[in-house]
Amino acid sequence: ADACASYRLLYERLEALDGTVLDSGRQDVAAAPLADTLAAELDFSALLDEAQRRRTVFVCELWQGEARLSGCVNAFVPNKHLELSDPGIRAKVSEKDGMLVIALSVKSLARFVELEFEDADAIFSDNYFDISPNQPASVSTPLPAGWDLKRARQALRVRSLYDSFAD
């Protein structure tokens, strides 16, 4: 084994948009830092017909110990053809040491979640990301100058790709 390799665990799920896990697996991955590493080659063509491809995504997460290093959601059709439903995004906002912590959860897949404040600029720790019903998300940002927690909660706007179709 390469002395520079780092051993990680890859979790993968074939998931309906409502979060129902249709198939799952996990495997050890040896990957050098900052390197492209092929973890697996998977073929779902025999499992998914055209209609199922509109309601199913492939989710993978890379973990090292208890830390989630990254995750991605891959659709089998262009995003505009996904049968997205209202994800029912729930945001719980709290404050810790001058930072706002926003815990996000959904009832169905939320693609390209966008966070913003009305009347204030903010740099969020993440933006334009996906949230699976099986993997809640947490985002942080500094509390805008002169704001309190109540004002931040009132000014927070959360949208996803679904909202761009619903407008």
Phi and psi in radians as a Rosetta constraint file:
Dihedral C 1 N 2 CA 2 C 2 CIRCULARHARMONIC -1.172 0.35
Dihedral N 2 CA 2 C 2 N 3 CIRCULARHARMONIC 2.281 0.35
Dihedral C 2 N 3 CA 3 C 3 CIRCULARHARMONIC -1.119 0.35
Dihedral N 3 CA 3 C 3 N 4 CIRCULARHARMONIC -0.412 0.35
Dihedral C 3 N 4 CA 4 C 4 CIRCULARHARMONIC -1.529 0.35
Dihedral N 4 CA 4 C 4 N 5 CIRCULARHARMONIC -0.135 0.35
Dihedral C 4 N 5 CA 5 C 5 CIRCULARHARMONIC -1.218 0.35
Dihedral N 5 CA 5 C 5 N 6 CIRCULARHARMONIC 2.555 0.35
Dihedral C 5 N 6 CA 6 C 6 CIRCULARHARMONIC -2.048 0.35
Dihedral N 6 CA 6 C 6 N 7 CIRCULARHARMONIC 2.307 0.35
Dihedral C 6 N 7 CA 7 C 7 CIRCULARHARMONIC -1.666 0.35
Dihedral N 7 CA 7 C 7 N 8 CIRCULARHARMONIC 2.244 0.35
Dihedral C 7 N 8 CA 8 C 8 CIRCULARHARMONIC -2.358 0.35
Dihedral N 8 CA 8 C 8 N 9 CIRCULARHARMONIC 2.922 0.35
Dihedral C 8 N 9 CA 9 C 9 CIRCULARHARMONIC -1.984 0.35
Dihedral N 9 CA 9 C 9 N 10 CIRCULARHARMONIC 2.235 0.35
Dihedral C 9 N 10 CA 10 C 10 CIRCULARHARMONIC -1.835 0.35
Dihedral N 10 CA 10 C 10 N 11 CIRCULARHARMONIC 2.128 0.35
Dihedral C 10 N 11 CA 11 C 11 CIRCULARHARMONIC -1.805 0.35
Dihedral N 11 CA 11 C 11 N 12 CIRCULARHARMONIC 2.400 0.35
Dihedral C 11 N 12 CA 12 C 12 CIRCULARHARMONIC -2.368 0.35
Dihedral N 12 CA 12 C 12 N 13 CIRCULARHARMONIC 2.493 0.35
Dihedral C 12 N 13 CA 13 C 13 CIRCULARHARMONIC -2.444 0.35
Dihedral N 13 CA 13 C 13 N 14 CIRCULARHARMONIC 2.408 0.35
Dihedral C 13 N 14 CA 14 C 14 CIRCULARHARMONIC -1.667 0.35
Dihedral N 14 CA 14 C 14 N 15 CIRCULARHARMONIC 2.088 0.35
Dihedral C 14 N 15 CA 15 C 15 CIRCULARHARMONIC -2.301 0.35
Dihedral N 15 CA 15 C 15 N 16 CIRCULARHARMONIC 2.364 0.35
Dihedral C 15 N 16 CA 16 C 16 CIRCULARHARMONIC -1.234 0.35
Dihedral N 16 CA 16 C 16 N 17 CIRCULARHARMONIC 2.778 0.35
Dihedral C 16 N 17 CA 17 C 17 CIRCULARHARMONIC -1.069 0.35
Dihedral N 17 CA 17 C 17 N 18 CIRCULARHARMONIC -0.423 0.35
Dihedral C 17 N 18 CA 18 C 18 CIRCULARHARMONIC -1.456 0.35
Dihedral N 18 CA 18 C 18 N 19 CIRCULARHARMONIC 0.034 0.35
Dihedral C 18 N 19 CA 19 C 19 CIRCULARHARMONIC 1.700 0.35
Dihedral N 19 CA 19 C 19 N 20 CIRCULARHARMONIC -0.118 0.35
Dihedral C 19 N 20 CA 20 C 20 CIRCULARHARMONIC -1.067 0.35
Dihedral N 20 CA 20 C 20 N 21 CIRCULARHARMONIC 2.178 0.35
Dihedral C 20 N 21 CA 21 C 21 CIRCULARHARMONIC -1.475 0.35
Dihedral N 21 CA 21 C 21 N 22 CIRCULARHARMONIC 2.051 0.35
Dihedral C 21 N 22 CA 22 C 22 CIRCULARHARMONIC -1.552 0.35
Dihedral N 22 CA 22 C 22 N 23 CIRCULARHARMONIC -0.530 0.35
Dihedral C 22 N 23 CA 23 C 23 CIRCULARHARMONIC -2.831 0.35
Dihedral N 23 CA 23 C 23 N 24 CIRCULARHARMONIC 2.648 0.35
Dihedral C 23 N 24 CA 24 C 24 CIRCULARHARMONIC -2.664 0.35
Dihedral N 24 CA 24 C 24 N 25 CIRCULARHARMONIC 2.843 0.35
Dihedral C 24 N 25 CA 25 C 25 CIRCULARHARMONIC -2.847 0.35
Dihedral N 25 CA 25 C 25 N 26 CIRCULARHARMONIC 3.026 0.35
Dihedral C 25 N 26 CA 26 C 26 CIRCULARHARMONIC -2.679 0.35
Dihedral N 26 CA 26 C 26 N 27 CIRCULARHARMONIC 2.666 0.35
Dihedral C 26 N 27 CA 27 C 27 CIRCULARHARMONIC -2.725 0.35
Dihedral N 27 CA 27 C 27 N 28 CIRCULARHARMONIC 2.661 0.35
Dihedral C 27 N 28 CA 28 C 28 CIRCULARHARMONIC -1.354 0.35
Dihedral N 28 CA 28 C 28 N 29 CIRCULARHARMONIC 2.483 0.35
Dihedral C 28 N 29 CA 29 C 29 CIRCULARHARMONIC -2.275 0.35
Dihedral N 29 CA 29 C 29 N 30 CIRCULARHARMONIC 2.265 0.35
Dihedral C 29 N 30 CA 30 C 30 CIRCULARHARMONIC -1.808 0.35
Dihedral N 30 CA 30 C 30 N 31 CIRCULARHARMONIC 2.032 0.35
Dihedral C 30 N 31 CA 31 C 31 CIRCULARHARMONIC -2.403 0.35
Dihedral N 31 CA 31 C 31 N 32 CIRCULARHARMONIC 2.280 0.35
Dihedral C 31 N 32 CA 32 C 32 CIRCULARHARMONIC -1.274 0.35
Dihedral N 32 CA 32 C 32 N 33 CIRCULARHARMONIC 2.582 0.35
Dihedral C 32 N 33 CA 33 C 33 CIRCULARHARMONIC -1.002 0.35
Dihedral N 33 CA 33 C 33 N 34 CIRCULARHARMONIC 2.446 0.35
Dihedral C 33 N 34 CA 34 C 34 CIRCULARHARMONIC 1.032 0.35
Dihedral N 34 CA 34 C 34 N 35 CIRCULARHARMONIC 0.485 0.35
Dihedral C 34 N 35 CA 35 C 35 CIRCULARHARMONIC -2.044 0.35
Dihedral N 35 CA 35 C 35 N 36 CIRCULARHARMONIC 2.623 0.35
Dihedral C 35 N 36 CA 36 C 36 CIRCULARHARMONIC -1.426 0.35
Dihedral N 36 CA 36 C 36 N 37 CIRCULARHARMONIC 2.213 0.35
Dihedral C 36 N 37 CA 37 C 37 CIRCULARHARMONIC -2.327 0.35
Dihedral N 37 CA 37 C 37 N 38 CIRCULARHARMONIC 2.152 0.35
Dihedral C 37 N 38 CA 38 C 38 CIRCULARHARMONIC -1.281 0.35
Dihedral N 38 CA 38 C 38 N 39 CIRCULARHARMONIC 2.040 0.35
Dihedral C 38 N 39 CA 39 C 39 CIRCULARHARMONIC -1.560 0.35
Dihedral N 39 CA 39 C 39 N 40 CIRCULARHARMONIC -0.640 0.35
Dihedral C 39 N 40 CA 40 C 40 CIRCULARHARMONIC -2.941 0.35
Dihedral N 40 CA 40 C 40 N 41 CIRCULARHARMONIC 2.725 0.35
Dihedral C 40 N 41 CA 41 C 41 CIRCULARHARMONIC -2.038 0.35
Dihedral N 41 CA 41 C 41 N 42 CIRCULARHARMONIC 2.080 0.35
Dihedral C 41 N 42 CA 42 C 42 CIRCULARHARMONIC -2.124 0.35
Dihedral N 42 CA 42 C 42 N 43 CIRCULARHARMONIC 2.509 0.35
Dihedral C 42 N 43 CA 43 C 43 CIRCULARHARMONIC -2.251 0.35
Dihedral N 43 CA 43 C 43 N 44 CIRCULARHARMONIC 1.985 0.35
Dihedral C 43 N 44 CA 44 C 44 CIRCULARHARMONIC -1.824 0.35
Dihedral N 44 CA 44 C 44 N 45 CIRCULARHARMONIC 0.147 0.35
Dihedral C 44 N 45 CA 45 C 45 CIRCULARHARMONIC -1.027 0.35
Dihedral N 45 CA 45 C 45 N 46 CIRCULARHARMONIC -0.599 0.35
Dihedral C 45 N 46 CA 46 C 46 CIRCULARHARMONIC -1.340 0.35
Dihedral N 46 CA 46 C 46 N 47 CIRCULARHARMONIC -0.346 0.35
Dihedral C 46 N 47 CA 47 C 47 CIRCULARHARMONIC -1.580 0.35
Dihedral N 47 CA 47 C 47 N 48 CIRCULARHARMONIC -0.452 0.35
Dihedral C 47 N 48 CA 48 C 48 CIRCULARHARMONIC -2.120 0.35
Dihedral N 48 CA 48 C 48 N 49 CIRCULARHARMONIC 2.094 0.35
Dihedral C 48 N 49 CA 49 C 49 CIRCULARHARMONIC -1.467 0.35
Dihedral N 49 CA 49 C 49 N 50 CIRCULARHARMONIC 3.133 0.35
Dihedral C 49 N 50 CA 50 C 50 CIRCULARHARMONIC -1.030 0.35
Dihedral N 50 CA 50 C 50 N 51 CIRCULARHARMONIC -0.745 0.35
Dihedral C 50 N 51 CA 51 C 51 CIRCULARHARMONIC -1.128 0.35
Dihedral N 51 CA 51 C 51 N 52 CIRCULARHARMONIC -0.721 0.35
Dihedral C 51 N 52 CA 52 C 52 CIRCULARHARMONIC -1.159 0.35
Dihedral N 52 CA 52 C 52 N 53 CIRCULARHARMONIC -0.564 0.35
Dihedral C 52 N 53 CA 53 C 53 CIRCULARHARMONIC -1.096 0.35
Dihedral N 53 CA 53 C 53 N 54 CIRCULARHARMONIC -0.471 0.35
Dihedral C 53 N 54 CA 54 C 54 CIRCULARHARMONIC -1.368 0.35
Dihedral N 54 CA 54 C 54 N 55 CIRCULARHARMONIC -0.266 0.35
Dihedral C 54 N 55 CA 55 C 55 CIRCULARHARMONIC -2.066 0.35
Dihedral N 55 CA 55 C 55 N 56 CIRCULARHARMONIC 0.189 0.35
Dihedral C 55 N 56 CA 56 C 56 CIRCULARHARMONIC -2.348 0.35
Dihedral N 56 CA 56 C 56 N 57 CIRCULARHARMONIC 2.531 0.35
Dihedral C 56 N 57 CA 57 C 57 CIRCULARHARMONIC -2.345 0.35
Dihedral N 57 CA 57 C 57 N 58 CIRCULARHARMONIC 2.804 0.35
Dihedral C 57 N 58 CA 58 C 58 CIRCULARHARMONIC -1.840 0.35
Dihedral N 58 CA 58 C 58 N 59 CIRCULARHARMONIC 2.178 0.35
Dihedral C 58 N 59 CA 59 C 59 CIRCULARHARMONIC -2.023 0.35
Dihedral N 59 CA 59 C 59 N 60 CIRCULARHARMONIC 2.309 0.35
Dihedral C 59 N 60 CA 60 C 60 CIRCULARHARMONIC -2.356 0.35
Dihedral N 60 CA 60 C 60 N 61 CIRCULARHARMONIC 2.605 0.35
Dihedral C 60 N 61 CA 61 C 61 CIRCULARHARMONIC -2.386 0.35
Dihedral N 61 CA 61 C 61 N 62 CIRCULARHARMONIC 2.383 0.35
Dihedral C 61 N 62 CA 62 C 62 CIRCULARHARMONIC -1.871 0.35
Dihedral N 62 CA 62 C 62 N 63 CIRCULARHARMONIC 2.164 0.35
Dihedral C 62 N 63 CA 63 C 63 CIRCULARHARMONIC -2.123 0.35
Dihedral N 63 CA 63 C 63 N 64 CIRCULARHARMONIC 2.569 0.35
Dihedral C 63 N 64 CA 64 C 64 CIRCULARHARMONIC -2.282 0.35
Dihedral N 64 CA 64 C 64 N 65 CIRCULARHARMONIC 1.927 0.35
Dihedral C 64 N 65 CA 65 C 65 CIRCULARHARMONIC 1.102 0.35
Dihedral N 65 CA 65 C 65 N 66 CIRCULARHARMONIC -2.243 0.35
Dihedral C 65 N 66 CA 66 C 66 CIRCULARHARMONIC -1.602 0.35
Dihedral N 66 CA 66 C 66 N 67 CIRCULARHARMONIC 0.022 0.35
Dihedral C 66 N 67 CA 67 C 67 CIRCULARHARMONIC -1.739 0.35
Dihedral N 67 CA 67 C 67 N 68 CIRCULARHARMONIC 2.206 0.35
Dihedral C 67 N 68 CA 68 C 68 CIRCULARHARMONIC -1.446 0.35
Dihedral N 68 CA 68 C 68 N 69 CIRCULARHARMONIC 2.004 0.35
Dihedral C 68 N 69 CA 69 C 69 CIRCULARHARMONIC -1.454 0.35
Dihedral N 69 CA 69 C 69 N 70 CIRCULARHARMONIC -0.674 0.35
Dihedral C 69 N 70 CA 70 C 70 CIRCULARHARMONIC -2.875 0.35
Dihedral N 70 CA 70 C 70 N 71 CIRCULARHARMONIC 2.900 0.35
Dihedral C 70 N 71 CA 71 C 71 CIRCULARHARMONIC -2.683 0.35
Dihedral N 71 CA 71 C 71 N 72 CIRCULARHARMONIC 2.728 0.35
Dihedral C 71 N 72 CA 72 C 72 CIRCULARHARMONIC -2.610 0.35
Dihedral N 72 CA 72 C 72 N 73 CIRCULARHARMONIC 2.689 0.35
Dihedral C 72 N 73 CA 73 C 73 CIRCULARHARMONIC -2.137 0.35
Dihedral N 73 CA 73 C 73 N 74 CIRCULARHARMONIC 2.190 0.35
Dihedral C 73 N 74 CA 74 C 74 CIRCULARHARMONIC -2.079 0.35
Dihedral N 74 CA 74 C 74 N 75 CIRCULARHARMONIC 2.229 0.35
Dihedral C 74 N 75 CA 75 C 75 CIRCULARHARMONIC -1.610 0.35
Dihedral N 75 CA 75 C 75 N 76 CIRCULARHARMONIC 2.710 0.35
Dihedral C 75 N 76 CA 76 C 76 CIRCULARHARMONIC -1.642 0.35
Dihedral N 76 CA 76 C 76 N 77 CIRCULARHARMONIC -0.109 0.35
Dihedral C 76 N 77 CA 77 C 77 CIRCULARHARMONIC -2.366 0.35
Dihedral N 77 CA 77 C 77 N 78 CIRCULARHARMONIC 2.857 0.35
Dihedral C 77 N 78 CA 78 C 78 CIRCULARHARMONIC -0.986 0.35
Dihedral N 78 CA 78 C 78 N 79 CIRCULARHARMONIC 2.570 0.35
Dihedral C 78 N 79 CA 79 C 79 CIRCULARHARMONIC -0.925 0.35
Dihedral N 79 CA 79 C 79 N 80 CIRCULARHARMONIC -0.625 0.35
Dihedral C 79 N 80 CA 80 C 80 CIRCULARHARMONIC -1.157 0.35
Dihedral N 80 CA 80 C 80 N 81 CIRCULARHARMONIC -0.279 0.35
Dihedral C 80 N 81 CA 81 C 81 CIRCULARHARMONIC -1.731 0.35
Dihedral N 81 CA 81 C 81 N 82 CIRCULARHARMONIC -0.068 0.35
Dihedral C 81 N 82 CA 82 C 82 CIRCULARHARMONIC -1.172 0.35
Dihedral N 82 CA 82 C 82 N 83 CIRCULARHARMONIC 2.470 0.35
Dihedral C 82 N 83 CA 83 C 83 CIRCULARHARMONIC -1.529 0.35
Dihedral N 83 CA 83 C 83 N 84 CIRCULARHARMONIC 1.106 0.35
Dihedral C 83 N 84 CA 84 C 84 CIRCULARHARMONIC -1.216 0.35
Dihedral N 84 CA 84 C 84 N 85 CIRCULARHARMONIC 2.491 0.35
Dihedral C 84 N 85 CA 85 C 85 CIRCULARHARMONIC -2.044 0.35
Dihedral N 85 CA 85 C 85 N 86 CIRCULARHARMONIC 2.981 0.35
Dihedral C 85 N 86 CA 86 C 86 CIRCULARHARMONIC -1.008 0.35
Dihedral N 86 CA 86 C 86 N 87 CIRCULARHARMONIC 2.053 0.35
Dihedral C 86 N 87 CA 87 C 87 CIRCULARHARMONIC -1.276 0.35
Dihedral N 87 CA 87 C 87 N 88 CIRCULARHARMONIC -0.206 0.35
Dihedral C 87 N 88 CA 88 C 88 CIRCULARHARMONIC 1.017 0.35
Dihedral N 88 CA 88 C 88 N 89 CIRCULARHARMONIC 0.884 0.35
Dihedral C 88 N 89 CA 89 C 89 CIRCULARHARMONIC -1.092 0.35
Dihedral N 89 CA 89 C 89 N 90 CIRCULARHARMONIC 2.239 0.35
Dihedral C 89 N 90 CA 90 C 90 CIRCULARHARMONIC -1.980 0.35
Dihedral N 90 CA 90 C 90 N 91 CIRCULARHARMONIC 2.263 0.35
Dihedral C 90 N 91 CA 91 C 91 CIRCULARHARMONIC -2.114 0.35
Dihedral N 91 CA 91 C 91 N 92 CIRCULARHARMONIC 2.149 0.35
Dihedral C 91 N 92 CA 92 C 92 CIRCULARHARMONIC -1.929 0.35
Dihedral N 92 CA 92 C 92 N 93 CIRCULARHARMONIC 2.034 0.35
Dihedral C 92 N 93 CA 93 C 93 CIRCULARHARMONIC -1.838 0.35
Dihedral N 93 CA 93 C 93 N 94 CIRCULARHARMONIC 2.236 0.35
Dihedral C 93 N 94 CA 94 C 94 CIRCULARHARMONIC -2.330 0.35
Dihedral N 94 CA 94 C 94 N 95 CIRCULARHARMONIC 2.987 0.35
Dihedral C 94 N 95 CA 95 C 95 CIRCULARHARMONIC -2.189 0.35
Dihedral N 95 CA 95 C 95 N 96 CIRCULARHARMONIC 2.418 0.35
Dihedral C 95 N 96 CA 96 C 96 CIRCULARHARMONIC -2.551 0.35
Dihedral N 96 CA 96 C 96 N 97 CIRCULARHARMONIC 2.038 0.35
Dihedral C 96 N 97 CA 97 C 97 CIRCULARHARMONIC 0.949 0.35
Dihedral N 97 CA 97 C 97 N 98 CIRCULARHARMONIC 0.783 0.35
Dihedral C 97 N 98 CA 98 C 98 CIRCULARHARMONIC 1.378 0.35
Dihedral N 98 CA 98 C 98 N 99 CIRCULARHARMONIC 0.061 0.35
Dihedral C 98 N 99 CA 99 C 99 CIRCULARHARMONIC -1.943 0.35
Dihedral N 99 CA 99 C 99 N 100 CIRCULARHARMONIC 2.451 0.35
Dihedral C 99 N 100 CA 100 C 100 CIRCULARHARMONIC -1.527 0.35
Dihedral N 100 CA 100 C 100 N 101 CIRCULARHARMONIC 2.370 0.35
Dihedral C 100 N 101 CA 101 C 101 CIRCULARHARMONIC -2.046 0.35
Dihedral N 101 CA 101 C 101 N 102 CIRCULARHARMONIC 2.130 0.35
Dihedral C 101 N 102 CA 102 C 102 CIRCULARHARMONIC -1.996 0.35
Dihedral N 102 CA 102 C 102 N 103 CIRCULARHARMONIC 1.925 0.35
Dihedral C 102 N 103 CA 103 C 103 CIRCULARHARMONIC -1.615 0.35
Dihedral N 103 CA 103 C 103 N 104 CIRCULARHARMONIC 2.166 0.35
Dihedral C 103 N 104 CA 104 C 104 CIRCULARHARMONIC -2.044 0.35
Dihedral N 104 CA 104 C 104 N 105 CIRCULARHARMONIC 2.382 0.35
Dihedral C 104 N 105 CA 105 C 105 CIRCULARHARMONIC -2.454 0.35
Dihedral N 105 CA 105 C 105 N 106 CIRCULARHARMONIC 2.773 0.35
Dihedral C 105 N 106 CA 106 C 106 CIRCULARHARMONIC -2.434 0.35
Dihedral N 106 CA 106 C 106 N 107 CIRCULARHARMONIC 2.810 0.35
Dihedral C 106 N 107 CA 107 C 107 CIRCULARHARMONIC -1.723 0.35
Dihedral N 107 CA 107 C 107 N 108 CIRCULARHARMONIC -0.316 0.35
Dihedral C 107 N 108 CA 108 C 108 CIRCULARHARMONIC -2.570 0.35
Dihedral N 108 CA 108 C 108 N 109 CIRCULARHARMONIC 2.917 0.35
Dihedral C 108 N 109 CA 109 C 109 CIRCULARHARMONIC -0.907 0.35
Dihedral N 109 CA 109 C 109 N 110 CIRCULARHARMONIC 2.286 0.35
Dihedral C 109 N 110 CA 110 C 110 CIRCULARHARMONIC -1.981 0.35
Dihedral N 110 CA 110 C 110 N 111 CIRCULARHARMONIC 1.986 0.35
Dihedral C 110 N 111 CA 111 C 111 CIRCULARHARMONIC -1.613 0.35
Dihedral N 111 CA 111 C 111 N 112 CIRCULARHARMONIC 2.449 0.35
Dihedral C 111 N 112 CA 112 C 112 CIRCULARHARMONIC 0.909 0.35
Dihedral N 112 CA 112 C 112 N 113 CIRCULARHARMONIC 0.980 0.35
Dihedral C 112 N 113 CA 113 C 113 CIRCULARHARMONIC -1.150 0.35
Dihedral N 113 CA 113 C 113 N 114 CIRCULARHARMONIC 2.286 0.35
Dihedral C 113 N 114 CA 114 C 114 CIRCULARHARMONIC -2.085 0.35
Dihedral N 114 CA 114 C 114 N 115 CIRCULARHARMONIC 2.298 0.35
Dihedral C 114 N 115 CA 115 C 115 CIRCULARHARMONIC -1.974 0.35
Dihedral N 115 CA 115 C 115 N 116 CIRCULARHARMONIC 2.462 0.35
Dihedral C 115 N 116 CA 116 C 116 CIRCULARHARMONIC -2.746 0.35
Dihedral N 116 CA 116 C 116 N 117 CIRCULARHARMONIC 2.801 0.35
Dihedral C 116 N 117 CA 117 C 117 CIRCULARHARMONIC -1.888 0.35
Dihedral N 117 CA 117 C 117 N 118 CIRCULARHARMONIC 2.409 0.35
Dihedral C 117 N 118 CA 118 C 118 CIRCULARHARMONIC -1.246 0.35
Dihedral N 118 CA 118 C 118 N 119 CIRCULARHARMONIC 2.231 0.35
Dihedral C 118 N 119 CA 119 C 119 CIRCULARHARMONIC 1.259 0.35
Dihedral N 119 CA 119 C 119 N 120 CIRCULARHARMONIC 0.351 0.35
Dihedral C 119 N 120 CA 120 C 120 CIRCULARHARMONIC -2.758 0.35
Dihedral N 120 CA 120 C 120 N 121 CIRCULARHARMONIC 2.510 0.35
Dihedral C 120 N 121 CA 121 C 121 CIRCULARHARMONIC -1.510 0.35
Dihedral N 121 CA 121 C 121 N 122 CIRCULARHARMONIC 2.535 0.35
Dihedral C 121 N 122 CA 122 C 122 CIRCULARHARMONIC -2.579 0.35
Dihedral N 122 CA 122 C 122 N 123 CIRCULARHARMONIC 2.565 0.35
Dihedral C 122 N 123 CA 123 C 123 CIRCULARHARMONIC -1.919 0.35
Dihedral N 123 CA 123 C 123 N 124 CIRCULARHARMONIC 1.883 0.35
Dihedral C 123 N 124 CA 124 C 124 CIRCULARHARMONIC -1.523 0.35
Dihedral N 124 CA 124 C 124 N 125 CIRCULARHARMONIC 2.648 0.35
Dihedral C 124 N 125 CA 125 C 125 CIRCULARHARMONIC -1.132 0.35
Dihedral N 125 CA 125 C 125 N 126 CIRCULARHARMONIC -0.348 0.35
Dihedral C 125 N 126 CA 126 C 126 CIRCULARHARMONIC -2.723 0.35
Dihedral N 126 CA 126 C 126 N 127 CIRCULARHARMONIC 2.638 0.35
Dihedral C 126 N 127 CA 127 C 127 CIRCULARHARMONIC -2.764 0.35
Dihedral N 127 CA 127 C 127 N 128 CIRCULARHARMONIC 2.645 0.35
Dihedral C 127 N 128 CA 128 C 128 CIRCULARHARMONIC 1.064 0.35
Dihedral N 128 CA 128 C 128 N 129 CIRCULARHARMONIC 1.014 0.35
Dihedral C 128 N 129 CA 129 C 129 CIRCULARHARMONIC -2.232 0.35
Dihedral N 129 CA 129 C 129 N 130 CIRCULARHARMONIC 2.943 0.35
Dihedral C 129 N 130 CA 130 C 130 CIRCULARHARMONIC -1.760 0.35
Dihedral N 130 CA 130 C 130 N 131 CIRCULARHARMONIC 2.580 0.35
Dihedral C 130 N 131 CA 131 C 131 CIRCULARHARMONIC -2.232 0.35
Dihedral N 131 CA 131 C 131 N 132 CIRCULARHARMONIC 2.150 0.35
Dihedral C 131 N 132 CA 132 C 132 CIRCULARHARMONIC -1.608 0.35
Dihedral N 132 CA 132 C 132 N 133 CIRCULARHARMONIC 2.602 0.35
Dihedral C 132 N 133 CA 133 C 133 CIRCULARHARMONIC -1.016 0.35
Dihedral N 133 CA 133 C 133 N 134 CIRCULARHARMONIC -0.385 0.35
Dihedral C 133 N 134 CA 134 C 134 CIRCULARHARMONIC -1.589 0.35
Dihedral N 134 CA 134 C 134 N 135 CIRCULARHARMONIC -0.066 0.35
Dihedral C 134 N 135 CA 135 C 135 CIRCULARHARMONIC -2.485 0.35
Dihedral N 135 CA 135 C 135 N 136 CIRCULARHARMONIC 1.464 0.35
Dihedral C 135 N 136 CA 136 C 136 CIRCULARHARMONIC -0.999 0.35
Dihedral N 136 CA 136 C 136 N 137 CIRCULARHARMONIC 2.818 0.35
Dihedral C 136 N 137 CA 137 C 137 CIRCULARHARMONIC -2.165 0.35
Dihedral N 137 CA 137 C 137 N 138 CIRCULARHARMONIC 2.742 0.35
Dihedral C 137 N 138 CA 138 C 138 CIRCULARHARMONIC -2.350 0.35
Dihedral N 138 CA 138 C 138 N 139 CIRCULARHARMONIC 2.303 0.35
Dihedral C 138 N 139 CA 139 C 139 CIRCULARHARMONIC -2.261 0.35
Dihedral N 139 CA 139 C 139 N 140 CIRCULARHARMONIC 2.561 0.35
Dihedral C 139 N 140 CA 140 C 140 CIRCULARHARMONIC -2.241 0.35
Dihedral N 140 CA 140 C 140 N 141 CIRCULARHARMONIC 2.788 0.35
Dihedral C 140 N 141 CA 141 C 141 CIRCULARHARMONIC -2.799 0.35
Dihedral N 141 CA 141 C 141 N 142 CIRCULARHARMONIC 2.625 0.35
Dihedral C 141 N 142 CA 142 C 142 CIRCULARHARMONIC -1.090 0.35
Dihedral N 142 CA 142 C 142 N 143 CIRCULARHARMONIC 2.518 0.35
Dihedral C 142 N 143 CA 143 C 143 CIRCULARHARMONIC -1.165 0.35
Dihedral N 143 CA 143 C 143 N 144 CIRCULARHARMONIC 2.153 0.35
Dihedral C 143 N 144 CA 144 C 144 CIRCULARHARMONIC -0.964 0.35
Dihedral N 144 CA 144 C 144 N 145 CIRCULARHARMONIC 2.493 0.35
Dihedral C 144 N 145 CA 145 C 145 CIRCULARHARMONIC -0.952 0.35
Dihedral N 145 CA 145 C 145 N 146 CIRCULARHARMONIC 2.305 0.35
Dihedral C 145 N 146 CA 146 C 146 CIRCULARHARMONIC 1.411 0.35
Dihedral N 146 CA 146 C 146 N 147 CIRCULARHARMONIC 0.004 0.35
Dihedral C 146 N 147 CA 147 C 147 CIRCULARHARMONIC -1.693 0.35
Dihedral N 147 CA 147 C 147 N 148 CIRCULARHARMONIC 2.669 0.35
Dihedral C 147 N 148 CA 148 C 148 CIRCULARHARMONIC -1.975 0.35
Dihedral N 148 CA 148 C 148 N 149 CIRCULARHARMONIC 3.079 0.35
Dihedral C 148 N 149 CA 149 C 149 CIRCULARHARMONIC -1.052 0.35
Dihedral N 149 CA 149 C 149 N 150 CIRCULARHARMONIC -0.707 0.35
Dihedral C 149 N 150 CA 150 C 150 CIRCULARHARMONIC -1.052 0.35
Dihedral N 150 CA 150 C 150 N 151 CIRCULARHARMONIC -0.799 0.35
Dihedral C 150 N 151 CA 151 C 151 CIRCULARHARMONIC -1.131 0.35
Dihedral N 151 CA 151 C 151 N 152 CIRCULARHARMONIC -0.700 0.35
Dihedral C 151 N 152 CA 152 C 152 CIRCULARHARMONIC -1.081 0.35
Dihedral N 152 CA 152 C 152 N 153 CIRCULARHARMONIC -0.752 0.35
Dihedral C 152 N 153 CA 153 C 153 CIRCULARHARMONIC -1.073 0.35
Dihedral N 153 CA 153 C 153 N 154 CIRCULARHARMONIC -0.716 0.35
Dihedral C 153 N 154 CA 154 C 154 CIRCULARHARMONIC -1.219 0.35
Dihedral N 154 CA 154 C 154 N 155 CIRCULARHARMONIC -0.577 0.35
Dihedral C 154 N 155 CA 155 C 155 CIRCULARHARMONIC -1.543 0.35
Dihedral N 155 CA 155 C 155 N 156 CIRCULARHARMONIC -0.241 0.35
Dihedral C 155 N 156 CA 156 C 156 CIRCULARHARMONIC -1.191 0.35
Dihedral N 156 CA 156 C 156 N 157 CIRCULARHARMONIC 2.288 0.35
Dihedral C 156 N 157 CA 157 C 157 CIRCULARHARMONIC -2.133 0.35
Dihedral N 157 CA 157 C 157 N 158 CIRCULARHARMONIC 2.272 0.35
Dihedral C 157 N 158 CA 158 C 158 CIRCULARHARMONIC -2.194 0.35
Dihedral N 158 CA 158 C 158 N 159 CIRCULARHARMONIC 2.208 0.35
Dihedral C 158 N 159 CA 159 C 159 CIRCULARHARMONIC -2.308 0.35
Dihedral N 159 CA 159 C 159 N 160 CIRCULARHARMONIC 2.857 0.35
Dihedral C 159 N 160 CA 160 C 160 CIRCULARHARMONIC -2.477 0.35
Dihedral N 160 CA 160 C 160 N 161 CIRCULARHARMONIC 3.115 0.35
Dihedral C 160 N 161 CA 161 C 161 CIRCULARHARMONIC -0.972 0.35
Dihedral N 161 CA 161 C 161 N 162 CIRCULARHARMONIC -0.643 0.35
Dihedral C 161 N 162 CA 162 C 162 CIRCULARHARMONIC -0.943 0.35
Dihedral N 162 CA 162 C 162 N 163 CIRCULARHARMONIC -0.732 0.35
Dihedral C 162 N 163 CA 163 C 163 CIRCULARHARMONIC -1.116 0.35
Dihedral N 163 CA 163 C 163 N 164 CIRCULARHARMONIC -0.531 0.35
Dihedral C 163 N 164 CA 164 C 164 CIRCULARHARMONIC -1.234 0.35
Dihedral N 164 CA 164 C 164 N 165 CIRCULARHARMONIC -0.456 0.35
Dihedral C 164 N 165 CA 165 C 165 CIRCULARHARMONIC -1.484 0.35
Dihedral N 165 CA 165 C 165 N 166 CIRCULARHARMONIC -0.513 0.35
Dihedral C 165 N 166 CA 166 C 166 CIRCULARHARMONIC -1.398 0.35
Dihedral N 166 CA 166 C 166 N 167 CIRCULARHARMONIC -0.358 0.35
